[in-house]
Structures are given as C-alpha cells and as structure tokens.
Amino acid sequence: MTEAQSKDLLLVDDDESIRWVLNELLQDMGHKVTQANSAESALSVLEFHTFDLLITDVRMSGESGMELLSRCQSALPDMPVIIMTAHSDLESAVQAYQKGAFEYLPKPFDLDEVVATVNRALAPKPSVKSQQQADIKHNKFSIIGESPAMQDLYRAIGRLSNSQVTVLLHGESGTGKELVANALHQHSPREQAPFIALNMAAIPKDLIESELFGHEKGSFTGASGRYQGRFEQADNGTLFLDEIGDMPLETQTRLLRVLSEGAFYRIGSNQPTHVDVRIIAATHQDLHKKVESGEFREDLYHRLNVIPLHLPPLRQRSSDIPLLAEHFLNTISLELREPQKRLSREALAIMESYPWPGNVRQLENVCRWLSVMANSQLIMPQDLPPDIAPEIEQYAPPTQWQKQLSSKLVSDYQKGDHQAFIKVQAELEQLIIQTALEITLGKKAEASKILGWGRNTLTRKLKI
C-alpha cells in the first residue's frame, strides 16, 4: 500500500485482546492505527488529531460507543464510523445505522469481513453527505435471535431504515415474515402512518380485488356501501402483501398498474384514487419458477424483487431456540397471569435438535402448550409434546428416600450446617463405591468399570 493509500484509523475498545488483533490486521493492511480504551480517551485524541475512520465497540465503561458515534456525527460528520458489538440485536443494529454508522459488525467477526468493511469505508465517496436522522419507536413485535443469519437480517433492516424501496421477503411458513415487514415499516420514514397486512392465500379469489382496491355501493351483490380497500387504508404507509405467489394473474395486472401509476379504480367507480403506499411482499414459494410456468407475471416479479431478503428457517439457527423459548414462555406467562415456566437443560437440548418444520410459529405454539400442560415450573423432557420428543420415556417421580434426603439437606442447611451438602456427597460416593465392590466381590478392576472410573481413581478415593 502506498503512502497516499495509507489511512489514519482510530480503534476504540476496552478489550485489549480485541485491540491487539485488529491493530495487527489493520497495520498489515498498511494503515496507521491509534488505539483508545474508552470513548473518553478517544474524544481526547480527536481534539488534536483527525482520522479517516473510527472503529469502536459499543459496550465500554463510561460512555458507550453509541454515544461516541453521536458525538462524532455532530463534530466530524464526514468521518465514517464502524460499530462493533458482542451484544447484537435488531434495535442496536437499527440504532447504529440511524445514528449514522457506516457499518455494524457483530462479534465474533470474520477478519475477512473486517478487511472488506474497512476498504468500503475508506473508498472514495462524494463530498456531500446526506444522512437522515430519525428517532426509533420501540417495536413491540420483537424479532429475537443472535445467530449469524439473524445478524445479517438485522443489518439489512438497518440499511433499509431510511429507504422506501420495495422489498420482497422469502422464507418458509412460520419464519416471521410479517414481523420483519412490520420492523421495516416501524424503522422507516413511514412509521407514523398505517401498516396494513393482507394474506393472499387467506382471501377467496373473487374477493381479493375488493379487499385490495375497495368498491362502491351496489357494485356487486352484497356491496351495501362504499368500502375502502387495503391500498386506501395504507395511504402514506406500508402495505404488506403476504403469500404474493397466490395472487391471481388478473389481480397481478391491476397491482402492476398501481405500482406504475400510483392510482387505481375502486370496483364500480370510474374515478381514479391516488395513493402513496410502500409495498412489502412475501412468499414461501419460488416466484422465479412461477414466472417460468406462466403463473406469475415477470414484469411484476421484477417490480417487487427490488430488495430481496431471505428469512432463515429455525433449523438453520437452532442457537436462537433458547432465546426464543424464553421470550415466548415469558410472554405467555404474562398473558395467563401465571408464574413463568422454564426449560430444563435436558428439555432444551431436545428442542435444539428438533428440525421444527413449522419454524418459529411452531415453537411459539409448543411453548404455549407447555405453559398450560407441563406438570411443574421446570419443564422436563417428559413434559414435551409427543411429536417433539416421541421416544422420551416417562420419568418416574422421586422415590421416598429421595424426598427424605432432599428434606434432610434443606433442614440441615437451614439449621446452619453449611457443610451438609458436601458431607452427604462424600457419604453417597462412599456408599456407591462399597456397593460396586460388593457386586464385584471386591475386585477393584471390575468395580472401576461399573463406576466408569480408572482403577487409580478408585484406589485414590478408597484412601480418602
């Protein structure tokens, strides 16, 4: 890298190991790197030096990276800022982009991605910078997940937060397409206007046009009054057309005209109705194949497929299942006004290995079932529905001696014997060892096998 290409970078993170890794990487790229371990230190450096790029963590002692980003946007609006965080979610991603971040990198990050992002941030750009600022309204329709696939989705929503472009969502049933559509609306300039949803698969074909475009009184049998269709209801806002692949061809033609002209005719009217509506469409089908088969208009497909977003199935982000289950169990407990039930590690492991053909919607329904049907506050494998864990044997309830032992431990501890658990553990271990020796007639090698220990381990424990 030539001297002219070398840039001055400011790296801010309170984790010394992260700073070391990034410092080595950025210097290998040929850049000059100045390090700071806090937002306050970075601000002090920025008083006397200018930088071509700021890379900062979010959560640090003192001021946060978001606060540093805000200060830099006010004082140094032309300096790009890359935000890093190990605690990433939709809100923080959108907040970063709304505050003016160039990019948002969730930890742990891929170093190749860091290189590509830094190169993009330092690439020549127009001198005139336009950044629209907006407050973020709390989105009650939570999108839950921290997996890499969800991080990609959060960043996409963040990048689209100041846009009004048409978006096409693709994902299996139950992956949360309407939640994402709502999030795109809530984090857009149209957030104060209506968000209207219509599922093409849920409306009879002969009523779809009436639902979309409305009708005049007497325009057909049963039209007892004027009806404003979903386009009028969504004026200045967002219209979410779910399962767009099920829209009849004749309706596709009318929809294309609305997208082209911004106007339509109610059924039974000869006067155009003008609307300003952003379209977000969704499908679980392969629209490209439907275009090839003649079931979907190619011009409409290209009109809708401006920004395609893919929603991953739950089986591809199983690491998010604990977060999702906790969220659903908590929400349902509030609805039922009952204490929240929790998943045991064993039950959670089974749920993480299940393929979830119904995706997040199925998981929510299972959590609702468990909230009502599980026998205790701690959900065990035998509490899971048969289709989730069909081969789980029903566990026997605690025997009398287990109950007595548990009661004795609680009683002794409450009486001040804080060594009670340690004593009982040692006594039980010795009892188990003696039983193993009795079964094997004192043969230590065989007893060790029964216990799952090496012979040396057994000999050592016998000497204790």
Helices and strands as residue ranges (DSSP letters): E 8-12, H 16-28, E 32-36, H 39-46, E 53-57, H 65-75, E 81-85, H 90-98, E 103-106, H 111-122, H 148-159, E 167-170, H 177-186, E 195-199, G 200-202, H 205-213, H 230-233, E 238-242, G 244-246, H 249-261, E 263-265, E 272-274, E 278-283, H 287-292, H 298-304, E 307-310, G 314-320, H 321-336, E 342-343, H 345-353, H 359-373, E 378-379, G 381-383, H 400-414, H 420-439, H 444-451, H 455-463
